[in-house]
Amino acid sequence: MQFIAMNRFKVRNGHEDEFEAMWRARESRLQEVPGFREFRLLKGPDGEGYRLYSSHVIWDSQADFEAWTRSEQFRDAHKNAGQANTQSALMEPPQFEGFETVLLEPVTTPV
């Protein structure tokens, strides 16, 4: 079954545009990695002094996700993660969550 890898980001108020721009400008390279299915950057609710975001990546399997984390593509995609402007936008380090799919209800076409 598929594996979903998510990171939650608490982005300080006033830094949302630069955070989104950083994601748009990044060199993803996910398309090159076996098992990659879909990426989404999600914008969530406001918190106390921050806006919640989540990166959401669907993989064919947890093994495919783990192979990505050891790949050259992963290193390239994360090479600027520690830059000062990126860190100043975040209230804390991202929180990773990984999920195995146990139930999938696909879209069906009406008859």
C-alpha positions in Angstrom: 0.0 0.0 0.0 1.0 3.6 -0.5 3.0 5.7 2.0 2.3 9.3 2.8 5.2 11.5 4.1 4.2 14.8 5.7 6.1 17.6 7.3 4.3 20.3 9.3 5.8 23.8 9.3 4.8 26.6 11.6 5.6 29.7 9.5 5.8 33.0 11.4 3.2 35.6 10.5 4.5 37.8 7.8 6.8 35.1 6.2 4.1 33.2 4.3 4.9 34.7 0.9 8.7 34.0 1.2 8.0 30.5 2.5 5.7 29.7 -0.5 8.2 31.3 -2.9 11.0 29.2 -1.6 9.0 26.0 -2.3 8.0 27.2 -5.8 11.7 28.0 -6.6 13.2 24.8 -5.2 14.7 22.1 -7.4 12.4 19.2 -6.5 13.7 16.3 -8.6 10.9 14.1 -7.2 9.8 13.2 -10.7 13.2 11.3 -11.1 12.6 9.0 -8.1 11.0 5.6 -8.4 7.8 5.3 -6.4 6.9 9.1 -6.3 3.2 9.7 -7.0 2.3 13.2 -5.9 3.5 16.3 -4.0 1.3 19.0 -2.4 2.2 22.0 -0.3 -0.8 22.6 1.9 -1.6 26.0 3.6 -3.5 25.4 6.9 -5.1 27.5 9.6 -3.6 30.4 11.6 -2.1 29.6 15.0 -0.8 31.9 17.7 1.8 33.9 15.7 2.1 31.5 12.8 0.4 29.9 9.8 0.5 26.1 9.6 1.7 24.5 6.4 2.3 20.9 5.4 4.2 19.2 2.7 2.4 16.0 1.6 4.1 13.4 -0.6 2.5 10.2 -1.8 4.8 7.3 -2.5 4.1 3.8 -3.8 5.7 2.4 -0.6 7.6 3.3 2.6 10.7 1.6 1.0 10.4 4.1 -1.9 10.2 7.0 0.5 13.2 5.7 2.4 15.2 5.3 -0.8 14.4 8.9 -1.7 15.8 10.1 1.7 19.2 8.4 0.7 19.2 9.7 -2.8 21.2 12.4 -4.6 17.9 14.0 -5.5 17.0 14.3 -1.8 20.4 15.9 -1.0 19.9 18.4 -3.9 16.3 19.2 -2.8 17.4 19.9 0.8 20.7 21.7 0.3 19.3 25.1 1.1 17.1 24.0 4.0 19.4 25.5 6.7 19.7 28.9 5.2 19.1 31.8 7.6 16.1 33.2 5.7 14.4 29.8 5.7 15.1 29.3 9.4 13.9 32.8 10.4 10.5 32.0 8.7 10.0 28.9 11.0 9.0 29.0 14.6 10.5 25.5 15.1 11.9 22.7 13.1 9.5 20.9 10.8 7.6 18.0 12.3 7.7 14.8 10.2 4.8 12.3 10.1 4.7 9.2 8.0 1.6 7.1 7.3 1.0 3.7 5.7 -2.3 3.5 3.8 -4.6 1.0 5.3 -7.8 1.9 3.4 -8.0 3.6 0.0 -11.3 4.6 -1.6 -10.6 5.6 -5.2 -12.8 7.9 -7.3 -15.3 6.0 -9.4 -16.9 7.2 -12.5 -20.7 7.3 -12.3 -22.5 4.7 -14.4 
